[in-house]
Amino acid sequence: MADLTDKQREDLWESYMKQVSHLHGTLGNVSKADVRSAIDALDTYIDDEDANINAALPTPFRTEAADNMKSLLLQMLTAARYEAGA
């Protein structure tokens, strides 16, 4: 899985800020810079853990699925956990 470009991180930050405002109202004492740092940190973490994430997948999926398919699965799993309140 490829990490995001600076522009993609910036776009994600903007989108996240809009979503939080719409869905939750406020982040409390968390600044915009803190949110951007969190995006940078998580993207770096996912990139650093790529081998471990990939190794956790069953062999048939790991060997046959393209990186974008694996990223989609991770996205959908994360969204489902968000919806479940996990």
C-alpha positions as CSV (number, residue, x, y, z in Angstrom):
1,M,0.0,0.0,0.0
2,A,1.4,3.4,-1.0
3,D,1.5,6.2,1.5
4,L,-0.3,9.5,0.6
5,T,1.3,12.5,-1.0
6,D,1.4,15.8,0.9
7,K,-1.5,17.0,-1.3
8,Q,-3.6,13.9,-0.6
9,R,-2.9,14.3,3.1
10,E,-4.0,18.0,2.9
11,D,-7.2,17.0,1.0
12,L,-7.9,14.3,3.6
13,W,-7.4,16.8,6.4
14,E,-9.8,19.3,4.8
15,S,-12.4,16.6,4.3
16,Y,-12.0,15.2,7.8
17,M,-12.4,18.7,9.3
18,K,-15.7,19.1,7.4
19,Q,-17.0,15.7,8.4
20,V,-16.2,16.2,12.1
21,S,-17.9,19.6,12.0
22,H,-20.9,18.1,10.3
23,L,-21.2,14.9,12.3
24,H,-19.8,15.8,15.7
25,G,-19.7,19.6,15.9
26,T,-16.3,20.0,17.5
27,L,-13.1,18.3,18.4
28,G,-12.8,20.1,21.7
29,N,-9.3,21.4,22.4
30,V,-7.8,19.6,19.4
31,S,-6.3,22.1,16.9
32,K,-6.3,21.9,13.1
33,A,-2.6,21.3,13.3
34,D,-3.1,18.4,15.7
35,V,-5.5,16.8,13.2
36,R,-3.0,17.2,10.4
37,S,-0.3,15.7,12.6
38,A,-2.6,12.8,13.4
39,I,-3.2,12.2,9.6
40,D,0.6,12.3,9.0
41,A,1.3,9.9,11.9
42,L,-1.4,7.4,10.9
43,D,-0.3,7.4,7.2
44,T,3.3,6.9,8.2
45,Y,2.2,4.1,10.7
46,I,0.2,2.3,8.0
47,D,3.1,2.6,5.6
48,D,5.6,1.3,8.3
49,E,3.3,-1.6,9.2
50,D,2.5,-2.5,5.6
51,A,4.4,-5.8,5.8
52,N,2.6,-6.8,9.0
53,I,-0.8,-5.8,7.7
54,N,-0.1,-7.8,4.5
55,A,1.2,-10.8,6.5
56,A,-2.0,-10.9,8.5
57,L,-4.1,-11.5,5.4
58,P,-4.9,-15.0,4.3
59,T,-2.4,-16.2,1.6
60,P,-4.9,-16.4,-1.3
61,F,-6.1,-12.9,-0.7
62,R,-2.6,-11.6,0.0
63,T,-1.2,-13.0,-3.2
64,E,-4.1,-12.3,-5.5
65,A,-5.5,-8.9,-4.3
66,A,-3.9,-5.7,-5.7
67,D,-2.8,-3.0,-3.2
68,N,-5.8,-0.9,-3.9
69,M,-8.1,-3.9,-3.2
70,K,-6.3,-4.4,0.1
71,S,-6.6,-0.7,0.9
72,L,-10.3,-0.8,0.1
73,L,-10.8,-3.7,2.5
74,L,-8.9,-1.8,5.2
75,Q,-11.1,1.3,4.6
76,M,-14.3,-0.7,4.7
77,L,-13.2,-2.5,7.9
78,T,-12.3,0.8,9.6
79,A,-15.6,2.3,8.5
80,A,-17.5,-0.7,9.9
81,R,-15.6,-0.3,13.2
82,Y,-16.5,3.4,13.3
83,E,-20.2,2.6,12.7
84,A,-20.1,0.0,15.5
85,G,-18.5,2.5,17.8
86,A,-15.3,0.5,18.2
